[in-house]
Amino acid sequence: MKKIYIFCILFFVNQIFAQEFKIEKIQKSDFAEKFYKPDSTAAAVVDYEIGKISFETRGDKLMLVTTSKKRIKIFNSEGFDYATVKIPLYRDQSTKETVDISDAYTFNLVNDEIEKTKLNSSGQFLEKQSENHSLFTFTMPNVKTGSIIEFTIKITSPFFTYIPDWNFQYSIPVKYSEVSFKIPKELVFYKYIRGNQKINQTTSVDSFVYKTKDVPALVEEKFVTNINNFRSTIIHSFSGHMNENGLMKMVGGSWEDIVKNINEKRNFGAHLKKDNFEKEFVSTIIEGKTATEEKAQAVFEYVRDNFSWNEKKGIEVDRSLKEIFNSKTGNSAEINILTIALMRSAGVPANPILLATRNKGIQYIPNYEAFDNVIIGVEDKGKTLFFDPTNKYSNMNILPIHNLNWIGRMIKSDGNSKDVLLEPQIESVQNVNAHLNLDVKNGSIYGFIRKNLSNYEAFLYRNNYKNLSNPKILDNISEKYKIQIDSLAINNFNNANFNIEEFISIKKENSFDLIGDKIYITPTFIFVNKENPFKLNERSYPIDFLYPNKNNYTITYSIPEGYAVEYLPKSQKIDLASGLVSAKWTFIKDEKKFQVRWSVNYNSAYIDAKEYLDIKQFFEELIKFMDEKIVLKKI
C-alpha cells in the first residue's frame, strides 16, 4: 500500500537548494565573524542544525529515533545561555526515553590556534521532575565570547506515535536548518507547518526532507499569548495505523471526531449522563430564581465559594461526582464537570468546553493531546456565558487568564460539539481619581488617590494580592510607585461580585523641579509611562491585550499659594485607523487648581500584527504626552 502522509495546510515553497548542505570542519576563518550582519543585535547565531527522524525495529519493538547535529557561534556574554541545552524525557512503568550526547565540543581561537574542549560527564545532569518526567541538561565547557560550540543529540523513544516538533526558528537567527523524516508505511501522521518562514520540501519514495535558511530570530515582546504559537515549526500528530489485515485504521479524524471520543470516555462524558445529581440540594441554592442566568450564577457561586481547586489542570475525572461533592476539592475537570451536573439539575443548559491553555499553546492539528483544561459554557438568549469556579475571584465571563487562548470546543448534551471563541468581550475599567497638593518648601506632593476596578482589572488585582496582608499590600504599592503611603483601605476584596475600591493617602518626595520662580511638574505623576513596550521594527505575531479595557485618570492639583499656571500643554486625541485603540488627554485650570484628564482605551483583546507599527507609534505619542510639563510661576 502506498504510504499515506496527509498535508494539513498549504505553505510557501522556497527556492530549490541547488546542492546538499555540507558540514565543513571548523577553520580559523570561522572566528572572524564577530557579529551576524543581518541582525547585529543577535547574541549568537545557529550556523546549522540538521536532524533526522526515523523508526527502528529492535526485537519486537518499534523505536522512534531523533538525531540532530547543531553548531552555534557565541558573539557576546548574552549568548552564553545557548551553551546550555535542556531536553525533556518521558517514561512509564515499563519503558523510557533515553538520550545520548556525542561529538560535543567547544572551540576557541587561542594564540591563533584552535583550542578544542570536549563535553564530559560532569557537564551533564538528569533531574527527575515527576513520576513520569525528567529533564536532561548539559552545558558546554569553556564557553566565552567568540566561542563556537557543536554537538549531536540522539533521543531514542519507545513512544513512537509522538514525533517531536522540529523548530526552524529560535530567539537567535538560524543560517540553515534541515530535517528529514522516514516514516513506515504502516503509520499515518497528520502534518502542519507553523509560522511564516518559507520552507523547501523534497520528497522521495519513503522520506520527506524540509530545509530553510536565513531564518530571523523570533524575539518575544510584551503582549503575546504564547510565543511558540508563532515559531516556525513542523508538527506531526499520529492519526492511524495499518492493522494485521493490511487495512488502514484511523484513530484521529476531525475535531468533531476527537471530541466525540473524549466525551464517550468513562472519565469524562459518562459523569454527565446521570440526571438530577443532588437535585434536592440544588433546589435550595436556586430558590426564588427563575432565569437561566440567575440559576447558573447561583450554582457557580456555591461551587466557587465552597470548593477548593488542587492547582491541577486536566480533562479527566477519575472519581465519582459524589466523591468530589463530599470532598469539596478536585482538579479543574472534576470541579467543572461537577458544576455542570449541578447546573443541569437546576435546569440550566450547561455544557463542558474543552480547551488548550495559554501555556500549552494553540493546537492546529486534531489530536487527543490537544486539550488540557475544561470550563463551562451556558447558552442563554443567543449568547454563551462562561464559568470556571476553580478560582475564588472568577465570575461569569471572567475566566482565569490561563483559559484565554483563542477557541475552545463546547460539547452539547447530544454529543455534538462546536467551536466557541474564548476571547473576552466584556469590558473592564480602571478609574483613577487623585487630589494632590504641592509642598513648595521640600518639593513633595501629597494627597489622596482612589481607584475603582471592574471585571478583569479587579480579578487581576485580587489574584496579585490574594496571599498578602494589608501591610504587605501597602508595601507592594509603595515599592511599585516609589511613594510613601500613610494609609490604605480596600473595599470588596473578597467579594468578586463587586468592583475593587482602593483608597490611599500618599506622599512623594522630589516630585517636581523648582527653578527660580517657576515650578515644573509632570502632571501624570506616578502613573507616567516612560518606555514604549513595542521596540521591534516589525512584528509577525498579534498584540494580545488579554481583554478590552478602559483606563480613565483624573488628577486634580491645588495650586500653591502665590503661584499661577503659566503653561498648560495642549489637549489632544489619538486613534488607530481601525478604532481598536484610542487615547485622549485634556488640561483645564482656574485660579485655585489645575487638572489633567486622560484615557487609554483598548476596544479589542487582540490586535492584528499588520497594525503593529501604528500601535508602536501610538505608544510613542502617549509617552510624549506623559512627559509633558505644566509650569507654575510665582506671582
C-alpha positions as CSV (number, residue, x, y, z in Angstrom):
1,M,0.0,0.0,0.0
2,K,1.2,3.5,-0.8
3,K,2.3,5.4,2.2
4,I,-0.2,7.9,3.5
5,Y,1.1,11.3,4.5
6,I,-1.6,13.9,5.0
7,F,-0.9,17.6,4.5
8,C,-3.0,20.0,6.6
9,I,-2.1,23.3,5.0
10,L,-0.6,24.9,2.0
11,F,2.7,26.5,2.6
12,F,5.3,28.6,0.7
13,V,7.9,26.7,-1.2
14,N,11.4,28.2,-1.0
15,Q,13.8,28.2,-4.0
16,I,15.2,24.7,-4.6
17,F,18.5,24.2,-2.9
18,A,21.0,23.6,-5.7
19,Q,23.2,21.4,-3.7
20,E,23.3,19.4,-0.5
21,F,24.4,21.3,2.6
22,K,27.9,20.2,3.6
23,I,29.2,20.4,7.2
24,E,32.6,21.9,7.0
25,K,35.4,21.4,9.5
26,I,35.8,24.5,11.7
27,Q,38.6,26.8,10.4
28,K,40.4,29.8,11.8
29,S,38.4,31.9,9.4
30,D,35.2,30.9,11.2
31,F,36.2,33.0,14.2
32,A,36.4,36.2,12.1
33,E,32.6,36.6,12.3
34,K,32.2,38.9,15.3
35,F,28.5,39.6,14.7
36,Y,25.8,38.4,12.4
37,K,25.4,41.0,9.6
38,P,21.6,40.6,9.0
39,D,21.0,41.1,12.7
40,S,23.9,42.8,14.5
41,T,21.9,42.7,17.9
42,A,22.0,38.8,17.9
43,A,23.9,37.4,20.9
44,A,24.6,34.2,19.0
45,V,23.6,32.5,15.7
46,V,22.9,28.9,14.7
47,D,25.3,28.1,11.9
48,Y,23.4,25.0,11.1
49,E,21.0,22.4,12.6
50,I,20.5,19.1,10.8
51,G,18.1,16.5,12.0
52,K,16.9,13.1,11.1
53,I,13.8,11.4,12.5
54,S,13.4,7.7,11.7
55,F,11.9,4.5,13.1
56,E,13.9,1.4,14.0
57,T,12.8,-2.1,14.9
58,R,14.6,-3.5,18.0
59,G,13.4,-7.0,18.7
60,D,9.7,-6.9,18.7
61,K,9.6,-3.1,19.5
62,L,9.4,-0.1,17.2
63,M,11.5,2.8,18.3
64,L,11.5,6.4,17.3
65,V,15.0,7.8,16.9
66,T,15.6,11.5,16.6
67,T,19.2,12.7,15.8
68,S,20.2,16.4,15.5
69,K,23.6,18.0,14.9
70,K,24.0,21.7,15.7
71,R,26.6,24.4,15.6
72,I,26.3,27.8,17.3
73,K,28.5,30.8,17.3
74,I,28.6,32.9,20.5
75,F,29.1,36.6,19.9
76,N,28.8,38.0,23.5
77,S,28.1,37.1,27.1
78,E,24.3,37.3,26.5
79,G,24.8,34.3,24.2
80,F,26.2,32.1,26.9
81,D,22.7,30.8,27.7
82,Y,22.7,28.9,24.4
83,A,25.5,26.8,25.6
84,T,23.1,25.1,28.0
85,V,20.6,22.7,26.4
86,K,17.6,21.2,28.2
87,I,15.9,18.0,26.9
88,P,12.6,16.7,28.5
89,L,12.3,12.9,28.7
90,Y,9.3,10.7,29.4
91,R,8.9,7.3,31.0
92,D,6.1,5.0,32.0
93,Q,6.1,2.0,34.3
94,S,7.9,-0.3,31.8
95,T,9.9,1.8,29.4
96,K,11.5,5.2,28.9
97,E,13.2,7.6,26.5
98,T,17.0,7.8,26.5
99,V,19.4,10.5,25.3
100,D,23.0,10.3,24.1
101,I,25.2,13.3,23.5
102,S,28.2,12.9,21.2
103,D,30.7,14.9,19.2
104,A,30.2,17.8,21.7
105,Y,33.0,20.3,21.7
106,T,33.6,24.0,22.4
107,F,36.1,25.6,20.0
108,N,38.1,28.8,20.9
109,L,40.8,30.6,19.0
110,V,43.7,31.0,21.4
111,N,47.0,32.5,20.2
112,D,46.0,32.0,16.6
113,E,45.4,28.3,17.2
114,I,42.0,26.5,17.5
115,E,41.6,25.1,21.0
116,K,39.1,22.2,21.4
117,T,37.3,21.4,24.7
118,K,35.2,18.2,25.0
119,L,32.0,18.0,27.0
120,N,32.4,15.4,29.7
121,S,30.0,13.8,32.1
122,S,30.4,16.5,34.8
123,G,28.6,18.9,32.5
124,Q,25.6,16.5,32.1
125,F,22.7,16.2,34.5
126,L,19.4,14.3,34.8
127,E,16.8,15.7,37.1
128,K,13.6,13.8,38.0
129,Q,10.7,16.3,37.8
130,S,7.8,14.0,38.4
131,E,6.9,10.3,38.3
132,N,6.9,10.3,34.5
133,H,9.0,13.3,33.6
134,S,12.7,14.0,33.8
135,L,14.9,16.9,32.5
136,F,18.3,16.1,30.9
137,T,20.6,19.2,30.8
138,F,24.1,19.7,29.5
139,T,26.3,22.8,29.5
140,M,29.1,23.1,27.0
141,P,32.5,23.7,28.7
142,N,34.9,26.7,28.4
143,V,32.4,29.0,26.7
144,K,33.5,32.6,26.2
145,T,32.8,35.4,23.8
146,G,33.7,34.2,20.3
147,S,33.3,30.5,21.1
148,I,31.9,28.1,18.6
149,I,30.0,25.1,20.1
150,E,29.0,21.9,18.3
151,F,27.1,18.8,19.5
152,T,25.0,15.9,18.4
153,I,21.9,14.8,20.3
154,K,20.3,11.4,19.8
155,I,17.0,10.6,21.5
156,T,15.5,7.1,21.4
157,S,11.9,6.7,22.3
158,P,9.6,3.7,22.6
159,F,6.6,6.1,22.3
160,F,6.8,6.1,18.5
161,T,3.4,7.8,17.9
162,Y,4.8,11.0,19.3
163,I,7.1,12.6,16.7
164,P,8.8,15.6,18.3
165,D,8.3,19.0,16.8
166,W,11.1,20.4,14.8
167,N,11.8,24.1,15.3
168,F,13.3,26.0,12.4
169,Q,13.3,29.2,14.4
170,Y,14.7,30.3,17.8
171,S,15.3,33.5,19.7
172,I,18.6,33.8,17.8
173,P,18.9,33.7,14.0
174,V,19.4,30.4,12.1
175,K,21.5,30.3,9.0
176,Y,20.5,26.8,7.9
177,S,18.0,24.2,9.2
178,E,17.1,20.8,7.7
179,V,15.2,17.8,9.0
180,S,14.4,14.6,7.3
181,F,11.6,12.1,8.2
182,K,11.4,8.5,7.2
183,I,8.1,7.1,8.2
184,P,7.0,3.4,7.9
185,K,4.1,2.8,5.5
186,E,2.2,1.2,8.4
187,L,1.8,4.6,10.2
188,V,-0.2,7.7,9.4
189,F,0.6,11.2,10.7
190,Y,-1.0,14.5,10.1
191,K,1.5,17.3,9.4
192,Y,1.3,21.0,10.0
193,I,3.9,23.7,9.2
194,R,3.5,26.6,11.6
195,G,5.0,30.1,11.2
196,N,5.6,32.4,8.2
197,Q,9.0,31.2,7.1
198,K,9.4,29.7,3.6
199,I,10.2,26.0,3.9
200,N,11.5,23.9,1.0
201,Q,10.2,20.4,0.8
202,T,11.6,17.4,-1.2
203,T,10.0,14.0,-1.2
204,S,11.5,10.6,-2.2
205,V,9.9,7.2,-2.1
206,D,10.0,6.8,1.7
207,S,11.3,10.0,3.1
208,F,10.4,13.7,3.4
209,V,13.1,16.5,3.8
210,Y,12.4,20.1,4.8
211,K,15.0,22.8,4.5
212,T,15.1,26.5,5.2
213,K,17.8,29.2,5.6
214,D,18.4,32.7,6.8
215,V,15.6,32.5,9.5
216,P,15.4,35.6,11.6
217,A,15.3,35.5,15.4
218,L,11.8,35.2,16.9
219,V,12.0,38.0,19.5
220,E,9.4,37.9,22.2
221,E,7.8,41.3,23.1
222,K,5.2,42.2,25.6
223,F,1.5,41.5,24.9
224,V,1.8,38.0,23.4
225,T,-0.2,34.9,24.3
226,N,2.5,32.2,23.8
227,I,5.4,32.9,21.6
228,N,5.6,29.3,20.5
229,N,2.3,29.8,18.7
230,F,4.2,31.8,16.1
231,R,7.5,29.9,15.9
232,S,8.3,28.3,12.5
233,T,7.9,24.6,13.3
234,I,6.9,21.4,11.6
235,I,4.4,19.4,13.8
236,H,3.2,15.8,13.4
237,S,0.3,14.1,15.0
238,F,-0.4,10.4,14.9
239,S,-3.7,9.6,13.2
240,G,-3.7,6.0,12.1
241,H,-2.0,2.7,11.5
242,M,-2.3,-0.4,9.3
243,N,-3.8,-3.4,11.1
244,E,-2.9,-7.1,10.7
245,N,-5.3,-7.4,7.7
246,G,-3.4,-4.7,5.8
247,L,-6.2,-2.2,6.3
248,M,-5.7,1.3,7.5
249,K,-7.3,2.2,10.8
250,M,-7.7,5.9,11.6
251,V,-7.5,6.9,15.2
252,G,-7.7,10.7,14.7
253,G,-10.0,12.5,12.4
254,S,-11.7,15.8,12.6
255,W,-12.1,17.9,15.8
256,E,-15.6,16.6,15.9
257,D,-14.4,13.0,16.0
258,I,-11.7,13.7,18.6
259,V,-14.1,15.5,20.9
260,K,-16.8,12.8,20.5
261,N,-14.3,10.1,21.5
262,I,-13.2,12.1,24.6
263,N,-16.8,12.7,25.6
264,E,-17.6,9.0,25.4
265,K,-14.8,8.1,27.8
266,R,-15.7,6.8,31.2
267,N,-13.6,9.5,32.9
268,F,-15.3,12.4,31.1
269,G,-18.7,12.4,29.5
270,A,-20.1,9.4,31.4
271,H,-20.3,11.6,34.5
272,L,-22.8,13.8,32.8
273,K,-25.2,11.1,31.7
274,K,-26.7,10.9,35.2
275,D,-29.7,13.1,35.6
276,N,-30.8,15.1,38.7
277,F,-27.5,14.9,40.6
278,E,-28.1,16.3,44.1
279,K,-31.4,17.7,42.8
280,E,-32.9,18.3,46.2
281,F,-29.8,20.2,47.4
282,V,-29.6,22.2,44.2
283,S,-33.2,23.4,44.7
284,T,-32.1,25.2,47.9
285,I,-29.3,27.0,46.0
286,I,-31.6,28.4,43.3
287,E,-34.6,29.1,45.5
288,G,-36.5,32.1,44.2
289,K,-34.6,32.2,40.9
290,T,-36.2,31.5,37.6
291,A,-34.0,33.0,34.9
292,T,-31.3,30.7,33.4
293,E,-28.5,33.3,34.1
294,E,-29.6,33.7,37.7
295,K,-29.7,29.9,38.4
296,A,-26.3,29.4,36.6
297,Q,-24.7,32.2,38.7
298,A,-26.1,30.8,41.9
299,V,-24.8,27.3,41.3
300,F,-21.4,28.7,40.2
301,E,-21.1,30.9,43.3
302,Y,-21.9,27.9,45.5
303,V,-19.1,25.8,44.0
304,R,-16.6,28.7,43.7
305,D,-17.0,29.7,47.3
306,N,-17.2,26.2,48.9
307,F,-14.8,24.0,46.8
308,S,-11.0,24.2,46.5
309,W,-9.1,23.6,43.3
310,N,-5.9,21.5,43.9
311,E,-4.0,23.5,41.3
312,K,-4.0,20.7,38.8
313,K,-5.5,21.2,35.3
314,G,-6.8,18.3,33.2
315,I,-9.7,16.8,31.3
316,E,-10.1,13.6,33.3
317,V,-12.4,12.8,36.1
318,D,-11.3,9.7,37.9
319,R,-13.7,10.0,40.9
320,S,-17.4,9.8,41.1
321,L,-19.4,13.0,41.3
322,K,-20.5,12.0,44.8
323,E,-16.9,11.7,46.0
324,I,-16.0,15.1,44.5
325,F,-19.1,16.7,46.1
326,N,-18.3,15.3,49.5
327,S,-14.6,16.1,49.4
328,K,-15.1,19.7,48.3
329,T,-11.9,19.6,46.3
330,G,-10.6,18.4,43.0
331,N,-8.7,19.2,39.7
332,S,-10.1,21.6,37.1
333,A,-12.0,18.8,35.3
334,E,-13.6,17.4,38.4
335,I,-14.8,20.8,39.7
336,N,-16.1,22.0,36.4
337,I,-17.8,18.7,35.5
338,L,-19.4,18.6,39.0
339,T,-20.6,22.2,38.5
340,I,-22.2,21.3,35.1
341,A,-24.0,18.4,36.7
342,L,-25.4,20.7,39.4
343,M,-26.4,23.3,36.9
344,R,-28.2,20.7,34.8
345,S,-30.0,19.6,37.9
346,A,-31.1,23.2,38.2
347,G,-32.5,23.2,34.6
348,V,-29.6,25.2,33.3
349,P,-28.3,24.1,29.8
350,A,-24.6,23.9,30.9
351,N,-22.0,22.2,28.8
352,P,-18.3,21.4,29.1
353,I,-15.8,23.3,27.0
354,L,-12.5,21.6,26.2
355,L,-9.6,24.0,25.6
356,A,-5.8,24.3,25.4
357,T,-4.4,26.7,28.0
358,R,-2.1,29.6,27.1
359,N,1.0,27.7,28.2
360,K,0.0,24.7,26.0
361,G,-0.5,27.0,23.1
362,I,-2.8,26.9,20.1
363,Q,-3.4,23.4,18.8
364,Y,-3.5,23.2,15.0
365,I,-4.0,19.5,14.4
366,P,-6.9,17.4,15.7
367,N,-5.4,15.1,18.3
368,Y,-6.2,13.6,21.7
369,E,-3.4,15.6,23.4
370,A,-4.8,18.9,22.2
371,F,-6.8,19.8,25.3
372,D,-5.6,20.3,28.9
373,N,-8.4,22.0,30.6
374,V,-12.2,22.2,31.0
375,I,-14.5,25.1,31.7
376,I,-18.3,25.7,31.5
377,G,-20.5,27.2,28.8
378,V,-24.1,28.1,29.3
379,E,-26.1,29.0,26.2
380,D,-28.8,31.6,27.0
381,K,-30.7,34.0,24.8
382,G,-28.4,33.6,21.8
383,K,-25.1,34.1,23.8
384,T,-22.7,31.9,25.7
385,L,-22.0,32.5,29.3
386,F,-18.6,31.3,30.6
387,F,-17.8,30.0,34.0
388,D,-14.8,28.4,35.8
389,P,-15.2,28.1,39.6
390,T,-11.6,26.9,40.2
391,N,-10.5,30.5,41.0
392,K,-12.0,32.2,44.1
393,Y,-12.1,35.5,42.3
394,S,-13.5,34.4,38.9
395,N,-17.1,35.2,37.9
396,M,-19.5,34.9,35.0
397,N,-17.5,35.7,31.8
398,I,-14.4,36.4,34.0
399,L,-12.2,33.4,33.5
400,P,-8.8,32.6,34.9
401,I,-6.2,34.1,32.5
402,H,-4.8,30.7,31.5
403,N,-8.1,29.8,29.8
404,L,-8.0,32.8,27.4
405,N,-6.5,31.0,24.4
406,W,-8.4,31.7,21.1
407,I,-11.1,29.0,20.9
408,G,-12.5,26.0,22.8
409,R,-14.7,23.2,21.9
410,M,-18.2,23.0,23.5
411,I,-19.7,19.5,23.9
412,K,-23.5,19.6,23.7
413,S,-25.7,17.2,25.7
414,D,-26.4,15.3,22.5
415,G,-22.7,14.6,22.0
416,N,-22.2,17.1,19.1
417,S,-19.6,19.8,19.5
418,K,-18.8,23.2,18.1
419,D,-16.1,25.9,18.4
420,V,-16.6,28.8,20.8
421,L,-14.5,31.9,20.9
422,L,-12.7,32.4,24.3
423,E,-11.7,36.0,23.6
424,P,-13.2,38.2,26.3
425,Q,-15.9,40.5,25.1
426,I,-16.8,42.1,28.4
427,E,-15.2,45.5,29.0
428,S,-13.0,46.0,32.1
429,V,-12.5,49.5,33.5
430,Q,-9.9,51.2,35.7
431,N,-10.9,54.6,37.1
432,V,-8.3,56.6,39.0
433,N,-9.0,59.9,40.7
434,A,-6.4,61.8,42.7
435,H,-6.5,65.1,44.6
436,L,-3.0,66.3,45.3
437,N,-1.1,69.2,46.9
438,L,2.3,70.6,46.2
439,D,4.7,71.4,49.2
440,V,6.9,74.0,47.7
441,K,9.3,74.0,50.6
442,N,10.5,70.4,50.3
443,G,9.5,69.6,46.7
444,S,7.0,66.9,47.7
445,I,3.5,66.1,46.5
446,Y,0.9,64.7,48.9
447,G,-2.8,63.8,48.8
448,F,-5.3,61.0,48.2
449,I,-5.8,58.6,45.3
450,R,-8.8,56.5,44.7
451,K,-9.0,53.5,42.3
452,N,-12.1,51.7,41.1
453,L,-11.5,48.4,39.2
454,S,-14.1,46.3,37.4
455,N,-14.2,42.8,35.8
456,Y,-10.7,41.6,34.7
457,E,-9.0,44.6,36.3
458,A,-10.5,43.6,39.7
459,F,-9.8,39.9,39.0
460,L,-6.1,40.5,38.4
461,Y,-5.8,42.9,41.4
462,R,-7.3,40.2,43.7
463,N,-5.1,37.5,42.4
464,N,-2.0,39.6,42.6
465,Y,-2.6,40.4,46.3
466,K,-4.6,37.3,47.5
467,N,-1.9,36.0,49.8
468,L,-0.8,39.3,51.3
469,S,-2.0,41.1,54.4
470,N,-2.9,44.8,54.1
471,P,0.5,46.0,55.4
472,K,2.2,43.8,52.7
473,I,-0.1,45.2,50.0
474,L,0.8,48.7,51.2
475,D,4.5,47.9,50.9
476,N,4.0,46.4,47.5
477,I,2.1,49.5,46.2
478,S,4.7,51.8,47.8
479,E,7.5,50.0,46.1
480,K,5.8,49.9,42.7
481,Y,5.2,53.7,42.6
482,K,8.2,54.8,44.8
483,I,5.9,56.6,47.2
484,Q,5.2,56.8,50.9
485,I,1.8,55.5,51.8
486,D,0.3,56.8,55.1
487,S,-3.0,54.8,54.9
488,L,-4.6,52.1,52.7
489,A,-8.2,50.9,52.6
490,I,-9.5,48.3,50.2
491,N,-13.2,47.6,49.7
492,N,-14.8,44.4,48.3
493,F,-11.5,42.4,48.1
494,N,-13.2,39.1,48.9
495,N,-16.4,39.8,47.1
496,A,-15.9,39.1,43.4
497,N,-19.4,40.4,42.6
498,F,-18.4,44.0,43.3
499,N,-15.7,46.3,42.0
500,I,-12.5,46.8,43.9
501,E,-12.2,50.1,45.6
502,E,-8.7,51.2,46.8
503,F,-8.0,54.4,48.8
504,I,-4.5,55.5,49.6
505,S,-3.1,58.6,51.3
506,I,0.3,59.3,49.8
507,K,3.4,61.4,49.8
508,K,6.2,61.5,47.2
509,E,9.4,63.4,47.7
510,N,11.3,65.2,44.9
511,S,8.2,65.2,42.8
512,F,8.8,68.5,40.8
513,D,11.5,70.9,39.9
514,L,11.7,74.4,41.5
515,I,13.9,76.6,39.3
516,G,14.0,80.2,40.1
517,D,10.4,81.4,40.5
518,K,8.9,78.6,38.5
519,I,7.7,75.1,39.2
520,Y,7.9,72.4,36.5
521,I,5.7,69.4,37.2
522,T,4.9,66.2,35.3
523,P,1.1,66.1,35.7
524,T,0.7,62.3,35.1
525,F,2.6,61.9,38.5
526,I,3.2,58.3,39.5
527,F,1.3,57.0,36.5
528,V,3.8,58.2,33.9
529,N,4.9,55.6,31.4
530,K,8.4,56.3,30.1
531,E,9.1,53.3,28.0
532,N,7.5,52.0,24.8
533,P,6.8,48.3,25.2
534,F,6.9,47.9,21.5
535,K,10.5,48.1,20.2
536,L,10.7,45.9,17.1
537,N,10.9,47.3,13.6
538,E,8.3,44.7,12.6
539,R,6.3,42.0,14.3
540,S,4.8,38.9,12.8
541,Y,2.5,37.9,15.6
542,P,-0.6,39.7,17.0
543,I,-0.8,42.0,20.0
544,D,-2.7,40.4,22.9
545,F,-4.1,42.9,25.5
546,L,-5.9,40.0,27.2
547,Y,-9.3,41.8,27.4
548,P,-11.0,45.0,26.2
549,N,-10.4,47.7,28.8
550,K,-10.7,51.4,29.5
551,N,-8.3,53.3,31.7
552,N,-9.5,56.7,32.9
553,Y,-7.4,59.1,35.0
554,T,-8.3,62.4,36.6
555,I,-5.7,64.1,38.7
556,T,-6.5,67.5,40.3
557,Y,-3.7,69.6,41.8
558,S,-4.3,72.5,44.2
559,I,-2.2,75.5,43.1
560,P,0.2,76.6,45.9
561,E,-0.4,80.0,47.4
562,G,1.4,82.7,45.5
563,Y,1.6,80.8,42.2
564,A,-0.4,80.7,39.0
565,V,-0.4,78.5,35.9
566,E,1.9,79.9,33.3
567,Y,1.8,77.0,30.8
568,L,-0.6,74.1,30.1
569,P,0.1,71.5,27.3
570,K,-2.4,71.2,24.5
571,S,-5.2,68.8,24.7
572,Q,-5.1,66.0,22.2
573,K,-6.7,62.9,20.9
574,I,-5.1,59.9,19.0
575,D,-6.8,56.9,17.4
576,L,-5.8,53.9,15.4
577,A,-7.4,54.0,12.0
578,S,-9.2,50.8,12.9
579,G,-10.6,52.4,16.1
580,L,-9.4,49.5,18.2
581,V,-7.1,51.7,20.3
582,S,-7.6,55.3,21.3
583,A,-6.4,57.9,23.8
584,K,-7.2,61.5,24.7
585,W,-6.0,64.0,27.3
586,T,-7.2,67.4,28.3
587,F,-5.9,70.1,30.6
588,I,-8.0,72.6,32.5
589,K,-7.3,75.2,35.1
590,D,-8.7,78.0,37.3
591,E,-7.2,80.2,39.9
592,K,-7.1,77.5,42.6
593,K,-6.4,74.3,40.8
594,F,-5.4,72.7,37.5
595,Q,-6.5,69.3,36.3
596,V,-5.3,66.7,33.8
597,R,-7.6,64.0,32.5
598,W,-6.6,61.2,30.2
599,S,-8.0,57.9,29.0
600,V,-6.5,55.0,27.1
601,N,-8.9,52.5,25.6
602,Y,-8.3,49.1,24.2
603,N,-11.5,48.1,22.4
604,S,-10.4,44.6,21.5
605,A,-8.4,41.9,23.3
606,Y,-6.4,41.2,20.1
607,I,-4.9,43.4,17.5
608,D,-3.6,42.1,14.2
609,A,0.1,42.2,13.5
610,K,-0.5,44.4,10.5
611,E,-1.3,47.3,12.9
612,Y,1.9,46.8,14.8
613,L,3.7,50.0,13.5
614,D,0.6,52.0,14.2
615,I,0.4,50.6,17.8
616,K,4.1,51.4,18.2
617,Q,3.6,55.0,17.1
618,F,0.5,55.3,19.3
619,F,2.6,54.5,22.3
620,E,5.3,56.9,21.3
621,E,2.7,59.7,21.2
622,L,1.4,58.5,24.6
623,I,4.8,58.6,26.1
624,K,5.4,62.2,24.8
625,F,2.2,63.3,26.5
626,M,3.2,61.7,29.7
627,D,6.5,63.6,29.7
628,E,4.8,66.9,29.2
629,K,5.4,69.6,31.9
630,I,3.0,72.1,33.4
631,V,4.7,75.3,34.5
632,L,3.6,77.3,37.5
633,K,5.0,80.8,38.1
634,K,5.3,82.8,41.3
635,I,3.1,85.9,41.3
